[in-house]
Amino acid sequence: MVKRCHQKDIIMIEDHYKKIIEFAPLGYIHCKIQKDEENHFSHCIILEANKAFEKLTQLSNDQIIGRTIRDVLPGIEKNGVDCFSIFQEPSTKNLNLEKEFKVGDRCFRINIQFESSEFCNLLFTDLTKHKQALAELEESKQQFEVAINGTNDGIWDWNLLTNSLFLSKRWKNMLGYQENELPNQFDAFMNLIVKKDRKRVEKYVQKYLQGDIEKYSIEFQMTHKDGSLRWILAKGAALRTPDGKPYRMAGSQSDITERKEGQKAIAEKKAYIESLLNAIPDMVFVLDQNGMFVDLKSGQSKSLYLPREIFIGKLVSDVLPNNVAEPIMKSFSKVLNGELSEPIQYKLSIDEEIRDFEARLTLANNQRVIGMVRDITSVKEIEA
């Protein structure tokens, strides 16, 4: 009675493990090792196969059982699998092997466990998708490296959790450093910012990370390896958790020194011209192609017929009396057509005093006319 119960338990356990193997996600086969007359390995006959192996080979159970591994997976030995040479050893027992091989365009990992010199179990893992993912990842990495090396901008990637900072080769070269001369640390970035800008940048970064600033874009100066200063434009964006907490931030860095120096030169030139115009007692104005005042300068604002802000954006006929506007517009038309214009003399009442003026117009370009007005009251008085 005890023996029967024991056998029944064994049968239940065997059935249990068979079901586990049958529905296991890995391909499984149980094989008998066949040898030739000289006791050398010949082939493996498949005795059992689970559903995962059927799916892996795209064959039915009837098409698998009783066939050799070579028949079911043609080319298995031609693709670098030399594990069958192990079968040559008749004393092989309890030996586990792991190999990767390729059949067609599919990749597999095979685990072989020898029960004895006559039987073995094989587990197959389909690595095709995994290998494809690795290949795509490698391709993406190469594309990313090409993109980084091909751009004029420096690329940075800041891990906020570890405070580590990736700085591209171009980022470092932009400031005169070789790739191995600057550590990939956040402090390396901050230490190169000039002192007068450092706190401003730190405050700006914190405000952006806190969500107070929507778009990260800031200009500041950094110190080049040769000691010179470089103007930098940094742009970036943060990755955040669903609750808005930033955990990573990446972006680009551009050297805008030439642009800044150009802007400074233009501003200085403009200031110089303004100072010259302010030193000249004559009034200078600019009209667009419609006869509208777009600019006006006068060294003596008290001699203006009307305040400057009233002129800007108004037509000549809107702000000057007809007896003055008409001859000016007549001369304006001639100048626009490329003709020479004679000086225009006219009178205007300034602070209840009649004063004499002379205007000369010249073409600045095909859409602008420059006029210069001089107060000639004292000349007229002498002539009188």
Summary of the structure (lengths in Angstrom):
residues: 384
radius of gyration: 44.0
end to end distance: 150.6
largest distance: 150.6
contacts: 990
relative contact order: 0.05
helix: 40%
strand: 33%
